[in-house]
Amino acid sequence: MSITLLIQDAKWRKTRGLGARLKRAAGLALVRGGADPDASLVILLTGDKHLHALNLSFRGKDKPTNVLSFPSVAIAAGYLGDVAVAYGVTATEAKAAGKNLADHATHLVVHGVLHLLGFDHQTARQAKAMESLETKILKVLGIADPYGRKVA
């Protein structure tokens, strides 16, 4: 598995060890999500303006968001796509929820990678399956259930 981390917004660099942590989380999500061993992806740590523009262009939503996933159109040589995370929205959400920024960013990366693997949360059944897998992955990483449930 190959995970490339690109840091576009320097604010992300303030959190020591974040890159390695996010790559580990993405790798675990790939394995637990059933990815091919040759799978690869890119994690882009960017700012709100960039994610705002992407959200508007690709989803028609005129606002920044925390994370977006862009699946590869043609999975060439195992390339799954990109996961982009916005610093400002993520930091604001983490603070409002009383969460550690690194933990919240890790959750968003896991969530984004699972989207690249075809998981979704459009229906209650899909959401239950995806959130359950997210929670199990985060537990392995020592991060509490972001949905507030206990996992067996």
KOLGU-525872 format. One record per atom (N, C-alpha, C): residue in one letter; x negated, y, z negated. Coordinates in steps of 0.05 Angstrom, whole numbers, padded with zeros to 5 digits, always signed. Layout:
! residues N
AXYZ...
This chain:
! residues 152
M-00017-00024+00000M+00000+00000+00000M-00018+00025+00000S-00009+00044+00015S-00024+00069+00017S-00005+00092+00010I-00013+00108-00010I+00002+00131-00019I-00016+00156-00018T-00008+00175-00001T-00024+00199+00002T-00009+00221-00013L-00025+00236-00029L-00014+00258-00045L-00024+00284-00033L-00006+00302-00026L-00013+00329-00016L-00002+00349-00036I-00020+00367-00046I-00011+00388-00064I-00012+00414-00049Q+00011+00424-00043Q+00014+00449-00028Q+00017+00473-00047D+00030+00469-00070D+00034+00491-00089D+00015+00486-00113A-00003+00505-00117A-00024+00503-00137A-00013+00500-00166K+00012+00508-00171K+00023+00505-00198K+00024+00475-00206W+00026+00457-00187W+00026+00429-00194W-00001+00420-00206R-00022+00434-00200R-00049+00426-00210R-00052+00431-00240K-00034+00446-00252K-00035+00452-00281K-00031+00427-00298T-00017+00408-00287T-00011+00383-00302T-00033+00362-00297R-00051+00360-00316R-00074+00342-00314R-00065+00313-00310G-00077+00300-00291G-00072+00272-00286G-00046+00266-00271L-00032+00287-00263L-00006+00282-00250L-00008+00267-00224G-00028+00273-00208G-00030+00259-00182G-00032+00229-00185A-00050+00220-00202A-00053+00191-00207A-00028+00179-00218R-00015+00193-00235R+00010+00184-00247R+00032+00180-00226L+00035+00200-00208L+00055+00199-00188L+00049+00176-00167K+00024+00173-00161K+00017+00151-00143K+00022+00124-00155R+00017+00121-00181R+00023+00096-00194R+00053+00091-00194A+00069+00112-00200A+00098+00109-00200A+00109+00102-00173A+00098+00115-00152A+00107+00109-00125A+00100+00080-00117G+00076+00071-00125G+00068+00044-00119G+00086+00024-00133L+00093+00029-00158L+00111+00011-00173L+00139+00011-00160A+00148+00034-00151A+00174+00036-00138A+00174+00020-00112L+00152+00022-00098L+00150+00006-00073L+00151-00024-00078V+00137-00033-00098V+00137-00061-00105V+00164-00070-00115R+00175-00055-00134R+00201-00063-00146R+00224-00059-00126G+00220-00041-00107G+00241-00036-00087G+00240-00055-00063G+00220-00073-00063G+00218-00093-00043G+00204-00085-00017A+00186-00065-00019A+00171-00056+00004A+00151-00076+00014D+00146-00075+00039D+00125-00091+00052D+00098-00083+00039P+00080-00102+00035P+00054-00096+00023P+00038-00076+00038D+00043-00072+00064D+00029-00053+00081D+00042-00026+00082A+00063-00022+00065A+00078+00003+00066A+00060+00027+00058S+00066+00050+00070S+00052+00075+00063S+00072+00098+00063L+00065+00119+00049L+00082+00142+00047L+00065+00166+00038V+00077+00189+00041V+00064+00214+00032V+00082+00227+00011I+00069+00237-00011I+00082+00253-00031I+00072+00281-00028L+00090+00300-00023L+00083+00328-00021L+00093+00343-00045L+00075+00355-00060L+00081+00372-00083L+00080+00401-00073T+00103+00413-00071T+00106+00439-00059T+00121+00458-00077G+00130+00480-00065G+00144+00500-00080G+00173+00502-00072D+00188+00518-00087D+00217+00521-00082D+00223+00532-00054K+00208+00551-00045K+00213+00563-00018K+00212+00542+00004H+00192+00525+00002H+00189+00504+00023H+00212+00484+00021L+00219+00475-00003L+00241+00456-00004L+00268+00469+00002H+00270+00495-00003H+00294+00510+00005H+00297+00509+00035A+00275+00515+00049A+00276+00515+00078A+00282+00486+00089L+00270+00466+00077L+00275+00439+00086L+00304+00430+00081N+00314+00438+00058N+00341+00431+00050N+00361+00444+00069L+00355+00469+00077L+00372+00483+00096L+00371+00470+00124S+00346+00465+00133S+00343+00454+00160S+00354+00426+00163F+00350+00409+00143F+00357+00380+00146F+00383+00372+00133R+00392+00388+00114R+00417+00381+00100R+00439+00402+00102G+00431+00426+00113G+00451+00448+00115G+00457+00460+00088K+00440+00456+00068K+00445+00468+00041K+00426+00491+00037D+00437+00515+00033D+00421+00539+00031D+00412+00544+00002K+00396+00526-00008K+00386+00529-00035K+00362+00510-00039P+00345+00516-00058P+00323+00497-00063P+00335+00472-00078T+00321+00451-00077T+00329+00427-00092T+00304+00415-00104N+00307+00395-00120N+00284+00383-00134N+00267+00364-00117V+00281+00347-00102V+00266+00327-00086V+00282+00321-00061L+00267+00316-00040L+00278+00308-00014L+00261+00284-00004S+00275+00265+00009S+00261+00243+00022S+00266+00245+00051F+00245+00239+00066F+00247+00240+00096F+00237+00213+00106P+00256+00194+00110P+00248+00168+00121P+00236+00170+00149S+00216+00154+00154S+00204+00153+00181S+00225+00143+00201V+00226+00156+00224V+00245+00147+00244V+00238+00120+00255A+00213+00116+00261A+00203+00090+00270A+00181+00082+00251I+00186+00060+00237I+00167+00051+00217I+00143+00038+00232A+00124+00055+00238A+00100+00046+00252A+00079+00038+00231A+00069+00014+00234A+00048+00005+00216A+00055+00008+00186G+00081+00006+00180G+00089+00006+00152G+00094+00034+00141Y+00092+00055+00157Y+00096+00082+00146Y+00125+00087+00141L+00132+00092+00115L+00160+00094+00107L+00170+00123+00109G+00153+00143+00105G+00162+00171+00106G+00150+00188+00084D+00163+00210+00078D+00152+00230+00060D+00172+00235+00037V+00161+00242+00014V+00177+00251-00009V+00166+00278-00017A+00183+00299-00017A+00174+00326-00024A+00188+00334-00050V+00172+00346-00068V+00181+00354-00094V+00175+00384-00098A+00195+00399-00107A+00192+00428-00112A+00184+00434-00141Y+00163+00450-00144Y+00154+00456-00171Y+00174+00471-00188G+00184+00493-00179G+00201+00510-00195G+00227+00497-00204V+00241+00484-00186V+00266+00470-00193V+00260+00448-00213T+00239+00433-00207T+00232+00410-00225T+00224+00420-00253A+00208+00441-00254A+00200+00452-00280A+00224+00464-00295T+00242+00477-00281T+00266+00488-00294T+00284+00466-00305E+00288+00445-00289E+00305+00423-00298E+00293+00409-00322A+00266+00405-00321A+00253+00391-00343A+00256+00407-00369K+00252+00433-00367K+00254+00450-00391K+00283+00450-00402A+00302+00453-00384A+00331+00453-00392A+00339+00427-00406A+00327+00405-00397A+00335+00379-00408A+00317+00371-00431G+00297+00388-00438G+00278+00381-00460G+00260+00358-00453K+00253+00356-00427K+00236+00334-00417K+00208+00345-00410N+00189+00327-00411N+00162+00333-00402N+00163+00336-00372L+00149+00357-00361L+00149+00362-00332L+00138+00337-00317A+00116+00325-00327A+00105+00302-00313A+00124+00279-00313D+00139+00275-00335D+00159+00253-00335D+00181+00258-00315H+00191+00283-00314H+00212+00289-00295H+00203+00287-00266A+00179+00297-00260A+00168+00294-00233A+00164+00265-00226T+00156+00249-00245T+00152+00220-00240T+00179+00207-00233H+00199+00214-00247H+00226+00204-00241H+00235+00212-00213L+00230+00237-00206L+00238+00247-00179L+00223+00232-00157V+00197+00226-00162V+00182+00211-00142V+00193+00183-00139V+00199+00170-00161V+00210+00143-00160V+00237+00144-00145H+00253+00163-00151H+00279+00167-00138H+00275+00170-00108G+00257+00188-00101G+00252+00193-00072G+00241+00169-00058V+00223+00154-00070V+00212+00130-00057V+00234+00109-00053L+00252+00106-00073L+00274+00087-00069L+00292+00095-00046H+00296+00121-00042H+00311+00130-00019H+00297+00121+00007L+00270+00124+00008L+00256+00115+00032L+00260+00085+00037L+00265+00070+00016L+00269+00041+00019L+00298+00034+00024G+00315+00054+00027G+00343+00049+00035G+00363+00050+00012F+00353+00055-00013F+00372+00057-00035F+00386+00084-00034D+00411+00084-00044D+00426+00109-00044D+00445+00109-00068H+00459+00132-00071H+00477+00135-00094H+00503+00149-00085Q+00511+00143-00061Q+00536+00155-00050Q+00561+00143-00063T+00560+00118-00070T+00583+00105-00084T+00575+00098-00112A+00594+00093-00129A+00589+00085-00157A+00572+00060-00158R+00578+00041-00140R+00563+00016-00140R+00533+00020-00132Q+00529+00037-00111Q+00502+00043-00102Q+00487+00058-00124A+00501+00077-00137A+00488+00093-00158A+00480+00075-00181K+00497+00056-00189K+00490+00038-00211K+00466+00022-00205A+00464+00011-00181A+00441-00005-00173A+00416+00011-00172M+00417+00035-00159M+00393+00052-00156M+00384+00062-00183E+00402+00073-00199E+00395+00084-00225E+00384+00062-00244S+00395+00038-00242S+00385+00016-00258S+00356+00009-00251L+00350+00009-00225L+00323+00003-00216L+00304+00026-00224E+00313+00051-00221E+00297+00074-00230E+00289+00071-00259T+00309+00065-00275T+00306+00064-00304T+00286+00042-00312K+00288+00019-00298K+00269-00003-00304K+00241+00004-00296I+00237+00017-00273I+00211+00026-00265I+00199+00046-00285L+00216+00066-00292L+00206+00086-00311L+00199+00074-00338K+00214+00054-00346K+00208+00041-00372K+00180+00029-00372V+00172+00016-00349V+00145+00005-00346V+00124+00027-00349L+00131+00051-00340L+00113+00074-00341L+00114+00089-00368G+00131+00079-00386G+00133+00092-00413G+00151+00117-00413I+00169+00119-00394I+00187+00142-00392I+00215+00134-00399A+00228+00149-00417A+00255+00143-00426A+00275+00145-00402D+00297+00131-00405D+00318+00130-00385D+00328+00159-00380P+00325+00169-00356P+00333+00196-00351P+00364+00199-00351Y+00378+00177-00350Y+00407+00177-00349Y+00419+00173-00377G+00401+00170-00397G+00410+00168-00425G+00421+00141-00433R+00415+00120-00418R+00425+00093-00424R+00402+00076-00435K+00409+00055-00449K+00389+00036-00458K+00387+00014-00437V+00363+00005-00431V+00358-00016-00412V+00349-00041-00427A+00361-00064-00420A+00354-00089-00432A+00327-00099-00422
